[in-house]
């Protein structure tokens, strides 16, 4: 199989416009349905859940609540799995959660150098860059250079703490709460929490610049 | 294994190029590969460590030139074949040539609960932890031929235990049908100076199982 599963996707479109990969995947799905191993309606359901229900808005609501509610934040830092589950986010690729709090002196950033480990229940499926070689290779050796590519420059005195997700522990960064947000509701706060700020490659938005 | 998947600290891959407003999937076939992988995983003919190993043993040139879901597709074919669920001839022809193995397909009405349940990897401890919080340890300089989660860039390096997580399924064993063999799992903090010889004040934390560590 080696060498036959990639590389030719842009050269063999059939008359319906399906790429080489699309045809191969379709063939495998048909085979597995023939075998009785797969119910295609279950595939549709899986896709629907990860496209519509599970995504970074989940994590943003966790962070917003942690910003506003000190007791919840304390629980989140002590037992993230339980605190996050209490908001309805649990399960696959979030079975063992740890929350990391950014402060004025510590900035946390998460990577998976070996594959693509990512906290699905709170952030959804990872973006392409998170799973790709440039980020996986450089985050641990050049975190400030990587942050600069995301437009983030931290003071020299800030310690960058990288978390390489080598086991089944999944990490959620609690970004620094922006200034002048004391009056905001949970929903308005959550709108400031970007996906990248919960990975650690970004900062939370300022209420003055947020859309 | 010392494979190309073990990327920490390597160079030459270029800029990170994040895409703004990125969709969850870029192509329709990516949706199907993702869902096929999860649905077949629910049959429990393999585990997460087996599937990671299937992907990291894709030949290096192919690994590096594949997109993420191309790798998942290659991995899924290997897993299906290795588990005896389909033959290589069936994969090649796309046609079922033999009666199936008994597999109960994942039902659409069960998907949400299967995902919500997840697969916890913590296990009861049968022995006390060898290392304690704050202790100095060294990542062993070992080169496991099969699956391992000890990246090359920390081997031989000294770090500090900063979290003790309890005992967890040990991937080096679980990936190869040798059972779960639960082992203590720690977060070990390494300074950038220890890993890279730099004076940047960064700290790199990794989750490492006890057999990866020795006293320092």
Interface residues (C-beta under 8 A of the other chain):
Chain A: X1 X2 X3 X5 X6 X7 X19 X21 X22 X24 X25 X26 X27 X28 X29 X30 X31 X32 X34 X35 X36 X37 X38 X39 X41 X42 X43 X44 X45 X46 X47 X49 X50 X51 X55 X90 X91 X92 X93 X94 X95 X96 X98 X111 X113 X114 X115 X116 X124 X125 X127 X128 X129 X131 X132 X133 X134 X135 X136 X137 X138 X139 X140 X141 X143 X144 X146 X149 X150 X159 X160 X161 X162 X163 X164 X165 X166 X167 X168 X169 X196 X201
Chain B: X5 X6 X7 X8 X9 X10 X11 X13 X14 X15 X16 X17 X18 X19 X22 X24 X25 X26 X27 X28 X29 X31 X32 X33 X34 X35 X36 X38 X39 X40 X43 X48 X52 X55 X56 X58 X59 X62 X64 X65 X66 X67 X68 X70 X73 X74 X76 X77 X78 X80 X85 X86 X88 X90 X91 X94 X95 X96 X100 X103 X105 X106 X107 X108 X110 X111 X112 X114 X115 X116 X117 X118 X119 X120 X121 X122 X149 X150 X151 X153 X163 X165 X168 X169 X171 X185 X187 X189 X195 X196 X200 X201 X202 X203 X204 X205 X206 X207 X208 X209
